[in-house]
């Protein structure tokens, strides 16, 4: 076992080698015989941390403390009922605007290639202004 591996196991499993995984205990015992000073120092530091962790206890919240926290919490403001529907309505309006913009861009891109098509330009040029009279009323033409 390498010194780095021994350090990592001591940090992960603590200063009691009996808590380490079974497959690592034999290697740890061999390391402790080859470098007892280093092993002892690493295990002592890990045991000190173990003792501090064992001494720690979670704080218990009393009902009085919970009531005090809730009493100090901000209260809902009067007249803010409209905020409950304003945000979803705003998101819906934004989605609708994005859809309209997408349709406009999509239709513009579908029509734009026709305007630059040489066959379409030739057709418009061939018809000329005189042929447009066919589409006007007799009153408008005269």
C-alpha positions in Angstrom: 0.0 0.0 0.0 1.3 3.5 -0.9 1.4 6.3 1.7 -1.1 8.2 -0.4 -3.6 5.3 -0.4 -3.2 4.9 3.4 -3.8 8.7 3.8 -6.9 8.5 1.6 -8.3 5.5 3.5 -7.7 7.2 6.9 -9.5 10.3 5.7 -12.4 8.3 4.3 -12.9 5.7 7.0 -11.3 7.2 10.1 -8.5 6.3 12.5 -9.8 2.9 13.4 -8.5 0.4 10.9 -11.2 -2.1 11.9 -13.7 0.3 10.2 -11.8 0.1 6.9 -12.9 -2.2 4.1 -11.7 -5.8 4.6 -9.7 -5.8 1.4 -7.7 -2.9 2.6 -6.9 -3.9 6.2 -4.1 -6.3 5.4 -2.3 -3.7 3.2 -2.8 -1.2 6.0 -1.2 -3.6 8.5 1.8 -4.1 6.3 2.1 -0.3 5.8 2.0 0.2 9.6 4.9 -2.2 10.0 7.0 -0.6 7.3 6.4 3.0 8.3 5.0 3.0 11.8 5.8 6.7 12.5 3.9 8.0 9.5 1.0 5.5 10.0 0.7 6.5 13.7 0.6 10.2 12.8 -2.0 9.7 10.1 -4.2 7.5 12.3 -3.9 9.9 15.3 -5.1 12.8 13.1 -8.0 10.7 11.8 -8.9 9.6 15.3 -9.0 13.2 16.5 -11.4 14.1 13.7 -13.5 11.0 14.6 -13.8 12.1 18.2 -14.9 15.6 17.2 -17.5 14.1 14.8 -18.8 11.7 17.4 -19.2 14.6 19.9 -21.3 16.6 17.5 -25.1 16.5 17.9 -27.7 18.2 15.8 -29.6 21.1 17.3 -33.1 20.4 18.3 -35.7 22.9 17.3 -38.3 23.6 20.0 -41.8 24.5 19.1 -41.3 28.0 20.7 -38.4 28.7 18.4 -40.3 27.5 15.3 -43.2 29.8 16.3 -40.9 32.7 16.8 -39.4 32.2 13.3 -42.8 32.0 11.7 -44.0 35.1 13.5 -41.0 37.0 12.2 -41.6 35.9 8.6 -43.0 38.5 6.2 -46.7 38.5 5.7 -48.3 38.5 2.2 -49.2 42.0 1.1 -52.8 42.9 0.6 -53.8 43.6 -3.0 -51.2 41.3 -4.5 -53.8 38.8 -5.8 -53.3 39.9 -9.3 -49.6 38.8 -9.2 -50.9 35.2 -9.2 -52.1 35.4 -12.7 -50.0 38.2 -14.1 -46.8 36.2 -14.5 -48.4 33.3 -16.4 -50.3 35.8 -18.6 -47.1 37.6 -19.3 -45.4 34.3 -20.2 -48.3 33.5 -22.5 -48.1 36.8 -24.2 -44.4 36.4 -24.7 -44.9 33.0 -26.2 -47.6 34.3 -28.6 -45.3 37.1 -29.7 -42.5 34.6 -30.4 -44.9 32.5 -32.5 -46.1 35.5 -34.5 -42.5 36.6 -35.1 -41.6 33.1 -36.2 -44.5 33.0 -38.7 -43.5 36.4 -40.1 -39.9 35.4 -40.5 -40.9 32.0 -42.0 -43.3 33.4 -44.5 -40.9 36.2 -45.5 -38.1 33.6 -46.1 -40.5 31.5 -48.1 -41.5 34.4 -50.4 -38.1 36.1 -50.6 -36.5 33.5 -52.9 -39.3 34.0 -55.5 -38.5 37.7 -55.8 -34.9 37.0 -56.7 -35.8 34.2 -59.1 -34.8 35.2 -62.7 -37.9 33.5 -64.2 -40.2 35.5 -62.0 -38.4 38.7 -63.0 -38.6 37.8 -66.7 -42.4 37.2 -66.4 -43.0 40.5 -64.6 -41.0 42.3 -67.3 -42.7 40.5 -70.1 -46.2 41.4 -68.9 -45.3 45.1 -68.8 -47.6 48.0 -67.7 -50.0 47.8 -70.6 -51.2 44.3 -69.7 -52.2 45.5 -66.2 -55.1 47.4 -67.9 -56.8 44.1 -68.2 -57.3 43.9 -64.5 -58.8 47.4 -64.1 -62.4 48.4 -64.4 -63.6 50.0 -67.6 -64.2 53.2 -65.6 -60.7 53.3 -64.2 -59.1 52.6 -67.5 -61.1 55.3 -69.4 
